[in-house]
């Protein structure tokens, strides 16, 4: 016996609450303190991987922001 598809059978039950969306760290805005730290790391010639871990951002985000504000970063030793 094959059951037929019935839209009412698969309808969403009213009154069921959805789970709240979890806050993630992506796309967090750059604060003045973040920019100050980024400039200090650039002057200290800190590797990008260490800067990214310290700031809890990706290496790409750190490199992109440094390029946007016009500072050199990613020094090779």
N, C-alpha and C positions, 0 to 999 in steps of 0.2 A: 504494500500500500504506500503510494507516494503522496506526501502532503503538498498541497498547493501553496504558493506564496500569497500571503494575505497582508496588505499594508497595515491593517489594524493590529496584527499580531506582533509587528516589530516597531510599533510606535513608541515614542518616548513618554515615559510616565511623568505626569505633572507633579510638582511638589518635590522632585528629587533635586537636591542642591549639588551644584558643581563644586569640584575642589578648587580652592583659590590657586591662582598662578603663583609659582615660586619665583622669588626675586633672584636674578642671576647677576653676576658681576660684569657681564658684557655691556659695552657701551656706557660705562660709568663716565661722567664728565670729568675733565681734567681741572683740578683746582689750582689756585695760585701756588699752594704749597707743593703740589705735584710738579709743577713747572719749575719751581725753585730747586727741588731735589734733582730733577732731570738735568738742569744746567750745572749743578754741583757735581753730579756724576760725570758729566761730559768733561768738565775741567780736571777731574781726578783721573780721567781716562779709564773708567770702569768698563769692563766688557758688557755688552748688551744683555747677555744671558743673566748676569748678576743683577743688573738694573731691573730687568723684567721680573725676576723673583722678588726683589725688594719692594717693588711697586705693585706687585700682584697683577701684572698685565702681561700680555703676550709680547714676544720680541718684535713682532710686526707692528703692534700698536706703538711701542716705544720708538721704533725707527721712524714710523710715519709722523709721529708728533714732533720728533726732533727735526725732521725735514721741513715740516710745516712752519715751525718757529725759527728755522734757519740756524741751527747749531749742528756742529759736527759730532758724530757719535759712531760707535762701532769701530773703535780704534784697533788696529792690528799691531801685535807686538812681535 
